[in-house]
């Protein structure tokens, strides 16, 4: 599979950009999520193998990309995403995000609907739904923990609570080298991504005007905190379709990339069977 890397200039900095797949294929922008920068890379590879041109940038504060300034918000990520599409000479693209980066996909569809051919939302955060208050409380507690014990200790506590005591071995088995990258990128997660998530609010009125096809992929075992997400997104995007991957958790794109890629490909090519 073809894979190249280059640098993209953006306002006030630069991003690393990995391009995978067929340069002549339909463009797909895969927006990395928070903390685990390569969590969507296995999915990006599946989509590239299916004949698409996949754009997988490094967000600010991750890898070789510029740091994100204080007060960074999701709308700033949208501007960077548009800069990536411009640099790739892609007037439109299928746009995919998971968890944190699903917010970027939603705002991109509002800000630049002519650039978004479809929306792929994998396990969006439970904002605006029945567990919104609890979710925000948990993230506020996470920021307080970071202030009390520092980034390395907060990362260890967060990942252990989220994924168990063996999180390092399990993550490394799925993404070799990811643990070192997570430790290096953790300050961006705590100091930029979590505050940006807490400041995000959906523009429901404009989301309801979005006409691009939309697919939501949920993990069947992602837990009660995410139980109301599908209904919430259906209020924002009345035409959204939902598919559930049985047995998968919140990191479904990493653990079950084929089960996420297949419904996306069916959305984009309804007349063709998935590979």
ChimeraX commands (.cxc) that place a marker at each C-alpha (Angstrom):
marker #1 position 0.00,0.00,0.00 radius 0.5
marker #1 position 1.31,3.42,-0.91 radius 0.5
marker #1 position 2.14,5.65,2.04 radius 0.5
marker #1 position 3.90,9.03,2.00 radius 0.5
marker #1 position 4.48,11.68,4.63 radius 0.5
marker #1 position 4.91,15.41,4.27 radius 0.5
marker #1 position 4.55,18.70,6.10 radius 0.5
marker #1 position 1.54,20.97,5.68 radius 0.5
marker #1 position 1.75,24.66,6.55 radius 0.5
marker #1 position -1.18,25.98,8.60 radius 0.5
marker #1 position -1.86,29.32,10.24 radius 0.5
marker #1 position 0.75,29.78,12.94 radius 0.5
marker #1 position 2.41,26.41,12.50 radius 0.5
marker #1 position 2.55,23.15,10.58 radius 0.5
marker #1 position 1.12,19.63,10.63 radius 0.5
marker #1 position 2.55,16.29,9.66 radius 0.5
marker #1 position 0.41,14.55,7.04 radius 0.5
marker #1 position 0.44,10.89,6.11 radius 0.5
marker #1 position -1.24,9.98,2.82 radius 0.5
marker #1 position -2.22,6.38,2.17 radius 0.5
marker #1 position -3.76,4.51,-0.73 radius 0.5
marker #1 position -4.55,5.44,-4.31 radius 0.5
marker #1 position -3.74,9.09,-5.19 radius 0.5
marker #1 position -6.58,8.95,-7.73 radius 0.5
marker #1 position -9.12,7.55,-5.26 radius 0.5
marker #1 position -11.88,9.43,-3.50 radius 0.5
marker #1 position -10.44,11.53,-0.68 radius 0.5
marker #1 position -11.03,10.48,2.93 radius 0.5
marker #1 position -9.93,12.72,5.79 radius 0.5
marker #1 position -9.38,10.70,8.98 radius 0.5
marker #1 position -9.12,13.12,11.91 radius 0.5
marker #1 position -7.03,11.61,14.75 radius 0.5
marker #1 position -8.59,11.48,18.18 radius 0.5
marker #1 position -7.16,12.65,21.49 radius 0.5
marker #1 position -4.27,11.01,23.38 radius 0.5
marker #1 position -3.69,7.96,21.12 radius 0.5
marker #1 position -2.74,9.72,17.90 radius 0.5
marker #1 position -2.63,6.51,15.84 radius 0.5
marker #1 position -5.87,5.01,17.14 radius 0.5
marker #1 position -7.51,5.45,13.73 radius 0.5
marker #1 position -4.49,4.36,11.69 radius 0.5
marker #1 position -5.62,0.70,11.34 radius 0.5
marker #1 position -8.98,1.98,10.05 radius 0.5
marker #1 position -7.22,4.40,7.70 radius 0.5
marker #1 position -5.25,1.50,6.25 radius 0.5
marker #1 position -8.42,-0.51,5.64 radius 0.5
marker #1 position -10.00,2.42,3.80 radius 0.5
marker #1 position -6.83,2.92,1.75 radius 0.5
marker #1 position -6.77,-0.78,0.85 radius 0.5
marker #1 position -10.30,-0.32,-0.52 radius 0.5
marker #1 position -9.01,2.16,-3.11 radius 0.5
marker #1 position -9.42,5.48,-1.34 radius 0.5
marker #1 position -6.93,8.29,-0.94 radius 0.5
marker #1 position -6.70,8.62,2.84 radius 0.5
marker #1 position -5.39,11.76,4.53 radius 0.5
marker #1 position -4.25,11.06,8.09 radius 0.5
marker #1 position -2.77,14.24,9.63 radius 0.5
marker #1 position -1.08,14.75,12.97 radius 0.5
marker #1 position -3.08,17.23,15.01 radius 0.5
marker #1 position -1.29,20.10,16.73 radius 0.5
marker #1 position 0.62,19.01,19.79 radius 0.5
marker #1 position 1.10,15.47,18.45 radius 0.5
marker #1 position 4.21,14.01,16.87 radius 0.5
marker #1 position 6.13,16.43,14.65 radius 0.5
marker #1 position 3.26,18.94,14.37 radius 0.5
marker #1 position 3.39,22.37,15.97 radius 0.5
marker #1 position 2.14,22.82,19.51 radius 0.5
marker #1 position -1.40,24.06,20.00 radius 0.5
marker #1 position -1.65,27.41,21.80 radius 0.5
marker #1 position -3.55,28.00,25.02 radius 0.5
marker #1 position -7.29,28.32,24.46 radius 0.5
marker #1 position -7.24,25.92,21.51 radius 0.5
marker #1 position -10.78,24.87,20.53 radius 0.5
marker #1 position -12.53,22.44,18.23 radius 0.5
marker #1 position -13.24,25.22,15.75 radius 0.5
marker #1 position -9.46,25.74,15.45 radius 0.5
marker #1 position -9.15,22.05,14.54 radius 0.5
marker #1 position -11.74,22.64,11.81 radius 0.5
marker #1 position -9.55,25.34,10.26 radius 0.5
marker #1 position -6.58,22.99,10.31 radius 0.5
marker #1 position -8.68,20.24,8.69 radius 0.5
marker #1 position -9.65,22.62,5.89 radius 0.5
marker #1 position -5.99,23.55,5.45 radius 0.5
marker #1 position -5.15,19.85,5.04 radius 0.5
marker #1 position -7.84,19.46,2.37 radius 0.5
marker #1 position -6.53,22.55,0.57 radius 0.5
marker #1 position -2.93,21.31,0.71 radius 0.5
marker #1 position -4.05,17.94,-0.64 radius 0.5
marker #1 position -6.02,19.65,-3.43 radius 0.5
marker #1 position -9.15,17.87,-2.23 radius 0.5
marker #1 position -12.25,20.03,-2.80 radius 0.5
marker #1 position -14.35,17.52,-0.86 radius 0.5
marker #1 position -13.81,14.40,1.23 radius 0.5
marker #1 position -15.47,11.77,3.32 radius 0.5
marker #1 position -14.57,12.81,6.87 radius 0.5
marker #1 position -14.15,10.33,9.72 radius 0.5
marker #1 position -13.54,10.98,13.41 radius 0.5
marker #1 position -13.72,8.93,16.59 radius 0.5
marker #1 position -14.48,10.01,20.14 radius 0.5
marker #1 position -12.92,13.48,20.56 radius 0.5
marker #1 position -12.35,13.99,16.85 radius 0.5
marker #1 position -16.01,13.24,16.04 radius 0.5
marker #1 position -16.62,16.77,17.30 radius 0.5
marker #1 position -14.30,18.08,14.58 radius 0.5
marker #1 position -16.30,16.15,11.96 radius 0.5
marker #1 position -19.59,17.62,13.23 radius 0.5
marker #1 position -18.27,21.19,13.25 radius 0.5
marker #1 position -16.62,20.76,9.86 radius 0.5
marker #1 position -19.98,19.74,8.37 radius 0.5
marker #1 position -21.51,22.91,9.84 radius 0.5
marker #1 position -18.72,25.32,8.86 radius 0.5
marker #1 position -17.95,23.93,5.39 radius 0.5
marker #1 position -20.79,21.64,4.25 radius 0.5
marker #1 position -19.60,21.87,0.64 radius 0.5
marker #1 position -16.31,20.18,1.62 radius 0.5
marker #1 position -17.87,17.22,3.45 radius 0.5
marker #1 position -19.13,14.39,1.24 radius 0.5
marker #1 position -20.13,12.26,4.22 radius 0.5
marker #1 position -19.69,12.10,7.99 radius 0.5
marker #1 position -18.29,9.06,9.79 radius 0.5
marker #1 position -18.81,9.36,13.55 radius 0.5
marker #1 position -17.26,6.58,15.64 radius 0.5
marker #1 position -18.25,6.59,19.33 radius 0.5
marker #1 position -18.82,10.36,19.71 radius 0.5
marker #1 position -18.59,11.78,23.25 radius 0.5
marker #1 position -21.86,11.77,25.22 radius 0.5
marker #1 position -22.30,15.54,25.08 radius 0.5
marker #1 position -25.80,16.97,24.88 radius 0.5
marker #1 position -27.40,13.73,26.01 radius 0.5
marker #1 position -28.63,12.17,29.26 radius 0.5
marker #1 position -25.12,11.63,30.67 radius 0.5
marker #1 position -23.76,15.04,29.61 radius 0.5
marker #1 position -23.46,16.37,33.17 radius 0.5
marker #1 position -21.70,13.28,34.50 radius 0.5
marker #1 position -19.34,13.18,31.53 radius 0.5
marker #1 position -18.36,16.81,32.08 radius 0.5
marker #1 position -17.85,16.15,35.78 radius 0.5
marker #1 position -15.51,13.27,35.02 radius 0.5
marker #1 position -13.45,15.41,32.65 radius 0.5
marker #1 position -13.29,18.24,35.19 radius 0.5
marker #1 position -12.05,15.72,37.75 radius 0.5
marker #1 position -9.42,14.60,35.26 radius 0.5
marker #1 position -8.13,18.17,34.89 radius 0.5
marker #1 position -8.00,18.55,38.67 radius 0.5
marker #1 position -6.05,15.29,38.91 radius 0.5
marker #1 position -3.53,16.55,36.37 radius 0.5
marker #1 position -3.00,19.68,38.48 radius 0.5
marker #1 position -2.53,17.70,41.69 radius 0.5
marker #1 position -0.21,14.93,40.56 radius 0.5
marker #1 position 1.26,16.09,37.22 radius 0.5
marker #1 position 0.94,14.69,33.72 radius 0.5
marker #1 position 2.78,11.31,34.04 radius 0.5
marker #1 position 0.92,10.25,37.18 radius 0.5
marker #1 position -2.40,11.52,35.84 radius 0.5
marker #1 position -1.86,9.60,32.61 radius 0.5
marker #1 position -1.13,6.40,34.51 radius 0.5
marker #1 position -4.20,6.80,36.69 radius 0.5
marker #1 position -6.45,7.70,33.76 radius 0.5
marker #1 position -5.33,4.86,31.52 radius 0.5
marker #1 position -5.45,2.31,34.33 radius 0.5
marker #1 position -9.01,3.35,35.23 radius 0.5
marker #1 position -10.01,3.37,31.56 radius 0.5
marker #1 position -8.30,0.26,30.20 radius 0.5
marker #1 position -6.93,-1.67,33.16 radius 0.5
marker #1 position -3.52,-2.24,34.69 radius 0.5
marker #1 position -2.21,-3.91,31.51 radius 0.5
marker #1 position -3.05,-0.96,29.27 radius 0.5
marker #1 position 0.56,-0.52,28.14 radius 0.5
marker #1 position 1.01,-4.11,26.98 radius 0.5
marker #1 position -2.41,-4.23,25.33 radius 0.5
marker #1 position -1.96,-0.92,23.51 radius 0.5
marker #1 position 1.54,-1.86,22.39 radius 0.5
marker #1 position 0.25,-5.15,20.97 radius 0.5
marker #1 position -2.26,-3.27,18.81 radius 0.5
marker #1 position -0.04,-0.29,17.93 radius 0.5
marker #1 position 3.69,-0.92,18.33 radius 0.5
marker #1 position 5.41,2.20,19.61 radius 0.5
marker #1 position 2.15,3.80,20.74 radius 0.5
marker #1 position 2.94,3.86,24.45 radius 0.5
marker #1 position 6.00,6.07,23.97 radius 0.5
marker #1 position 3.98,8.39,21.74 radius 0.5
marker #1 position 1.14,8.57,24.26 radius 0.5
marker #1 position 3.55,9.51,27.05 radius 0.5
marker #1 position 5.12,12.19,24.87 radius 0.5
marker #1 position 1.79,13.62,23.69 radius 0.5
marker #1 position -0.05,13.43,27.03 radius 0.5
marker #1 position 0.44,17.15,27.89 radius 0.5
marker #1 position -1.59,18.08,24.80 radius 0.5
marker #1 position -4.37,15.74,25.88 radius 0.5
marker #1 position -4.63,17.14,29.41 radius 0.5
marker #1 position -3.90,20.80,28.71 radius 0.5
marker #1 position -5.57,21.33,25.33 radius 0.5
marker #1 position -7.88,18.48,24.29 radius 0.5
marker #1 position -9.85,18.05,27.51 radius 0.5
marker #1 position -10.51,21.80,27.94 radius 0.5
marker #1 position -11.52,22.02,24.26 radius 0.5
marker #1 position -13.97,19.16,24.76 radius 0.5
marker #1 position -15.51,20.83,27.81 radius 0.5
marker #1 position -15.97,24.12,25.92 radius 0.5
marker #1 position -17.64,22.50,22.89 radius 0.5
marker #1 position -21.35,23.02,22.24 radius 0.5
marker #1 position -23.25,21.62,19.22 radius 0.5
marker #1 position -24.84,24.04,16.78 radius 0.5
marker #1 position -27.99,21.94,16.62 radius 0.5
marker #1 position -29.89,24.22,14.26 radius 0.5
marker #1 position -27.17,24.14,11.62 radius 0.5
marker #1 position -26.44,20.44,12.15 radius 0.5
marker #1 position -30.06,19.69,11.23 radius 0.5
marker #1 position -29.43,21.40,7.91 radius 0.5
marker #1 position -26.54,19.07,7.01 radius 0.5
marker #1 position -27.49,16.90,4.06 radius 0.5
marker #1 position -24.36,14.79,3.59 radius 0.5
marker #1 position -24.80,11.09,4.40 radius 0.5
marker #1 position -23.93,10.36,8.03 radius 0.5
marker #1 position -23.02,7.10,9.74 radius 0.5
marker #1 position -22.58,6.55,13.48 radius 0.5
marker #1 position -20.62,3.49,14.60 radius 0.5
marker #1 position -21.06,2.49,18.25 radius 0.5
marker #1 position -19.34,-0.13,20.36 radius 0.5
marker #1 position -21.86,-2.51,21.86 radius 0.5
marker #1 position -19.88,-2.71,25.11 radius 0.5
marker #1 position -18.83,0.93,25.49 radius 0.5
marker #1 position -20.71,1.26,28.77 radius 0.5
marker #1 position -23.65,3.17,30.24 radius 0.5
marker #1 position -21.98,6.58,29.91 radius 0.5
marker #1 position -22.37,6.28,26.11 radius 0.5
marker #1 position -25.81,4.66,26.11 radius 0.5
marker #1 position -27.68,7.76,24.90 radius 0.5
marker #1 position -25.25,8.89,22.20 radius 0.5
marker #1 position -27.08,7.40,19.22 radius 0.5
marker #1 position -30.38,9.06,20.15 radius 0.5
marker #1 position -28.64,12.39,20.75 radius 0.5
marker #1 position -26.85,12.37,17.39 radius 0.5
marker #1 position -30.12,11.34,15.70 radius 0.5
marker #1 position -31.67,14.56,17.05 radius 0.5
marker #1 position -28.83,16.57,15.54 radius 0.5
marker #1 position -28.67,14.63,12.25 radius 0.5
marker #1 position -32.13,13.17,11.62 radius 0.5
marker #1 position -30.90,11.19,8.59 radius 0.5
marker #1 position -27.97,9.51,10.39 radius 0.5
marker #1 position -27.67,5.73,10.21 radius 0.5
marker #1 position -26.32,3.78,13.18 radius 0.5
marker #1 position -24.45,0.49,13.31 radius 0.5
marker #1 position -23.37,-1.29,16.50 radius 0.5
marker #1 position -20.29,-3.50,16.74 radius 0.5
marker #1 position -21.17,-6.18,19.29 radius 0.5
marker #1 position -18.60,-6.77,22.01 radius 0.5
marker #1 position -16.54,-3.69,21.14 radius 0.5
marker #1 position -15.74,-0.90,23.57 radius 0.5
marker #1 position -15.17,2.81,23.14 radius 0.5
marker #1 position -11.94,2.10,21.20 radius 0.5
marker #1 position -13.84,0.11,18.56 radius 0.5
marker #1 position -11.94,1.73,15.67 radius 0.5
marker #1 position -8.69,0.37,17.07 radius 0.5
marker #1 position -9.85,-3.07,18.16 radius 0.5
marker #1 position -12.33,-3.77,15.32 radius 0.5
marker #1 position -11.16,-1.72,12.30 radius 0.5
marker #1 position -12.73,-4.08,9.76 radius 0.5
marker #1 position -16.12,-3.80,11.45 radius 0.5
marker #1 position -15.90,-0.02,11.27 radius 0.5
marker #1 position -14.54,0.12,7.71 radius 0.5
marker #1 position -17.25,-2.11,6.21 radius 0.5
marker #1 position -20.29,0.10,7.01 radius 0.5
marker #1 position -18.34,3.20,5.99 radius 0.5
marker #1 position -17.53,1.67,2.61 radius 0.5
marker #1 position -21.16,0.61,2.15 radius 0.5
marker #1 position -22.21,4.20,2.84 radius 0.5
marker #1 position -19.79,5.54,0.25 radius 0.5
marker #1 position -20.34,2.82,-2.36 radius 0.5
marker #1 position -23.80,1.42,-1.75 radius 0.5
marker #1 position -23.80,-0.54,-5.02 radius 0.5
marker #1 position -20.49,-2.30,-4.37 radius 0.5
marker #1 position -19.78,-5.11,-1.89 radius 0.5
marker #1 position -17.05,-4.30,0.69 radius 0.5
marker #1 position -13.63,-5.93,0.10 radius 0.5
marker link #1:1,2 radius 0.2
marker link #1:2,3 radius 0.2
marker link #1:3,4 radius 0.2
marker link #1:4,5 radius 0.2
marker link #1:5,6 radius 0.2
marker link #1:6,7 radius 0.2
marker link #1:7,8 radius 0.2
marker link #1:8,9 radius 0.2
marker link #1:9,10 radius 0.2
marker link #1:10,11 radius 0.2
marker link #1:11,12 radius 0.2
marker link #1:12,13 radius 0.2
marker link #1:13,14 radius 0.2
marker link #1:14,15 radius 0.2
marker link #1:15,16 radius 0.2
marker link #1:16,17 radius 0.2
marker link #1:17,18 radius 0.2
marker link #1:18,19 radius 0.2
marker link #1:19,20 radius 0.2
marker link #1:20,21 radius 0.2
marker link #1:21,22 radius 0.2
marker link #1:22,23 radius 0.2
marker link #1:23,24 radius 0.2
marker link #1:24,25 radius 0.2
marker link #1:25,26 radius 0.2
marker link #1:26,27 radius 0.2
marker link #1:27,28 radius 0.2
marker link #1:28,29 radius 0.2
marker link #1:29,30 radius 0.2
marker link #1:30,31 radius 0.2
marker link #1:31,32 radius 0.2
marker link #1:32,33 radius 0.2
marker link #1:33,34 radius 0.2
marker link #1:34,35 radius 0.2
marker link #1:35,36 radius 0.2
marker link #1:36,37 radius 0.2
marker link #1:37,38 radius 0.2
marker link #1:38,39 radius 0.2
marker link #1:39,40 radius 0.2
marker link #1:40,41 radius 0.2
marker link #1:41,42 radius 0.2
marker link #1:42,43 radius 0.2
marker link #1:43,44 radius 0.2
marker link #1:44,45 radius 0.2
marker link #1:45,46 radius 0.2
marker link #1:46,47 radius 0.2
marker link #1:47,48 radius 0.2
marker link #1:48,49 radius 0.2
marker link #1:49,50 radius 0.2
marker link #1:50,51 radius 0.2
marker link #1:51,52 radius 0.2
marker link #1:52,53 radius 0.2
marker link #1:53,54 radius 0.2
marker link #1:54,55 radius 0.2
marker link #1:55,56 radius 0.2
marker link #1:56,57 radius 0.2
marker link #1:57,58 radius 0.2
marker link #1:58,59 radius 0.2
marker link #1:59,60 radius 0.2
marker link #1:60,61 radius 0.2
marker link #1:61,62 radius 0.2
marker link #1:62,63 radius 0.2
marker link #1:63,64 radius 0.2
marker link #1:64,65 radius 0.2
marker link #1:65,66 radius 0.2
marker link #1:66,67 radius 0.2
marker link #1:67,68 radius 0.2
marker link #1:68,69 radius 0.2
marker link #1:69,70 radius 0.2
marker link #1:70,71 radius 0.2
marker link #1:71,72 radius 0.2
marker link #1:72,73 radius 0.2
marker link #1:73,74 radius 0.2
marker link #1:74,75 radius 0.2
marker link #1:75,76 radius 0.2
marker link #1:76,77 radius 0.2
marker link #1:77,78 radius 0.2
marker link #1:78,79 radius 0.2
marker link #1:79,80 radius 0.2
marker link #1:80,81 radius 0.2
marker link #1:81,82 radius 0.2
marker link #1:82,83 radius 0.2
marker link #1:83,84 radius 0.2
marker link #1:84,85 radius 0.2
marker link #1:85,86 radius 0.2
marker link #1:86,87 radius 0.2
marker link #1:87,88 radius 0.2
marker link #1:88,89 radius 0.2
marker link #1:89,90 radius 0.2
marker link #1:90,91 radius 0.2
marker link #1:91,92 radius 0.2
marker link #1:92,93 radius 0.2
marker link #1:93,94 radius 0.2
marker link #1:94,95 radius 0.2
marker link #1:95,96 radius 0.2
marker link #1:96,97 radius 0.2
marker link #1:97,98 radius 0.2
marker link #1:98,99 radius 0.2
marker link #1:99,100 radius 0.2
marker link #1:100,101 radius 0.2
marker link #1:101,102 radius 0.2
marker link #1:102,103 radius 0.2
marker link #1:103,104 radius 0.2
marker link #1:104,105 radius 0.2
marker link #1:105,106 radius 0.2
marker link #1:106,107 radius 0.2
marker link #1:107,108 radius 0.2
marker link #1:108,109 radius 0.2
marker link #1:109,110 radius 0.2
marker link #1:110,111 radius 0.2
marker link #1:111,112 radius 0.2
marker link #1:112,113 radius 0.2
marker link #1:113,114 radius 0.2
marker link #1:114,115 radius 0.2
marker link #1:115,116 radius 0.2
marker link #1:116,117 radius 0.2
marker link #1:117,118 radius 0.2
marker link #1:118,119 radius 0.2
marker link #1:119,120 radius 0.2
marker link #1:120,121 radius 0.2
marker link #1:121,122 radius 0.2
marker link #1:122,123 radius 0.2
marker link #1:123,124 radius 0.2
marker link #1:124,125 radius 0.2
marker link #1:125,126 radius 0.2
marker link #1:126,127 radius 0.2
marker link #1:127,128 radius 0.2
marker link #1:128,129 radius 0.2
marker link #1:129,130 radius 0.2
marker link #1:130,131 radius 0.2
marker link #1:131,132 radius 0.2
marker link #1:132,133 radius 0.2
marker link #1:133,134 radius 0.2
marker link #1:134,135 radius 0.2
marker link #1:135,136 radius 0.2
marker link #1:136,137 radius 0.2
marker link #1:137,138 radius 0.2
marker link #1:138,139 radius 0.2
marker link #1:139,140 radius 0.2
marker link #1:140,141 radius 0.2
marker link #1:141,142 radius 0.2
marker link #1:142,143 radius 0.2
marker link #1:143,144 radius 0.2
marker link #1:144,145 radius 0.2
marker link #1:145,146 radius 0.2
marker link #1:146,147 radius 0.2
marker link #1:147,148 radius 0.2
marker link #1:148,149 radius 0.2
marker link #1:149,150 radius 0.2
marker link #1:150,151 radius 0.2
marker link #1:151,152 radius 0.2
marker link #1:152,153 radius 0.2
marker link #1:153,154 radius 0.2
marker link #1:154,155 radius 0.2
marker link #1:155,156 radius 0.2
marker link #1:156,157 radius 0.2
marker link #1:157,158 radius 0.2
marker link #1:158,159 radius 0.2
marker link #1:159,160 radius 0.2
marker link #1:160,161 radius 0.2
marker link #1:161,162 radius 0.2
marker link #1:162,163 radius 0.2
marker link #1:163,164 radius 0.2
marker link #1:164,165 radius 0.2
marker link #1:165,166 radius 0.2
marker link #1:166,167 radius 0.2
marker link #1:167,168 radius 0.2
marker link #1:168,169 radius 0.2
marker link #1:169,170 radius 0.2
marker link #1:170,171 radius 0.2
marker link #1:171,172 radius 0.2
marker link #1:172,173 radius 0.2
marker link #1:173,174 radius 0.2
marker link #1:174,175 radius 0.2
marker link #1:175,176 radius 0.2
marker link #1:176,177 radius 0.2
marker link #1:177,178 radius 0.2
marker link #1:178,179 radius 0.2
marker link #1:179,180 radius 0.2
marker link #1:180,181 radius 0.2
marker link #1:181,182 radius 0.2
marker link #1:182,183 radius 0.2
marker link #1:183,184 radius 0.2
marker link #1:184,185 radius 0.2
marker link #1:185,186 radius 0.2
marker link #1:186,187 radius 0.2
marker link #1:187,188 radius 0.2
marker link #1:188,189 radius 0.2
marker link #1:189,190 radius 0.2
marker link #1:190,191 radius 0.2
marker link #1:191,192 radius 0.2
marker link #1:192,193 radius 0.2
marker link #1:193,194 radius 0.2
marker link #1:194,195 radius 0.2
marker link #1:195,196 radius 0.2
marker link #1:196,197 radius 0.2
marker link #1:197,198 radius 0.2
marker link #1:198,199 radius 0.2
marker link #1:199,200 radius 0.2
marker link #1:200,201 radius 0.2
marker link #1:201,202 radius 0.2
marker link #1:202,203 radius 0.2
marker link #1:203,204 radius 0.2
marker link #1:204,205 radius 0.2
marker link #1:205,206 radius 0.2
marker link #1:206,207 radius 0.2
marker link #1:207,208 radius 0.2
marker link #1:208,209 radius 0.2
marker link #1:209,210 radius 0.2
marker link #1:210,211 radius 0.2
marker link #1:211,212 radius 0.2
marker link #1:212,213 radius 0.2
marker link #1:213,214 radius 0.2
marker link #1:214,215 radius 0.2
marker link #1:215,216 radius 0.2
marker link #1:216,217 radius 0.2
marker link #1:217,218 radius 0.2
marker link #1:218,219 radius 0.2
marker link #1:219,220 radius 0.2
marker link #1:220,221 radius 0.2
marker link #1:221,222 radius 0.2
marker link #1:222,223 radius 0.2
marker link #1:223,224 radius 0.2
marker link #1:224,225 radius 0.2
marker link #1:225,226 radius 0.2
marker link #1:226,227 radius 0.2
marker link #1:227,228 radius 0.2
marker link #1:228,229 radius 0.2
marker link #1:229,230 radius 0.2
marker link #1:230,231 radius 0.2
marker link #1:231,232 radius 0.2
marker link #1:232,233 radius 0.2
marker link #1:233,234 radius 0.2
marker link #1:234,235 radius 0.2
marker link #1:235,236 radius 0.2
marker link #1:236,237 radius 0.2
marker link #1:237,238 radius 0.2
marker link #1:238,239 radius 0.2
marker link #1:239,240 radius 0.2
marker link #1:240,241 radius 0.2
marker link #1:241,242 radius 0.2
marker link #1:242,243 radius 0.2
marker link #1:243,244 radius 0.2
marker link #1:244,245 radius 0.2
marker link #1:245,246 radius 0.2
marker link #1:246,247 radius 0.2
marker link #1:247,248 radius 0.2
marker link #1:248,249 radius 0.2
marker link #1:249,250 radius 0.2
marker link #1:250,251 radius 0.2
marker link #1:251,252 radius 0.2
marker link #1:252,253 radius 0.2
marker link #1:253,254 radius 0.2
marker link #1:254,255 radius 0.2
marker link #1:255,256 radius 0.2
marker link #1:256,257 radius 0.2
marker link #1:257,258 radius 0.2
marker link #1:258,259 radius 0.2
marker link #1:259,260 radius 0.2
marker link #1:260,261 radius 0.2
marker link #1:261,262 radius 0.2
marker link #1:262,263 radius 0.2
marker link #1:263,264 radius 0.2
marker link #1:264,265 radius 0.2
marker link #1:265,266 radius 0.2
marker link #1:266,267 radius 0.2
marker link #1:267,268 radius 0.2
marker link #1:268,269 radius 0.2
marker link #1:269,270 radius 0.2
marker link #1:270,271 radius 0.2
marker link #1:271,272 radius 0.2
marker link #1:272,273 radius 0.2
marker link #1:273,274 radius 0.2
marker link #1:274,275 radius 0.2
view
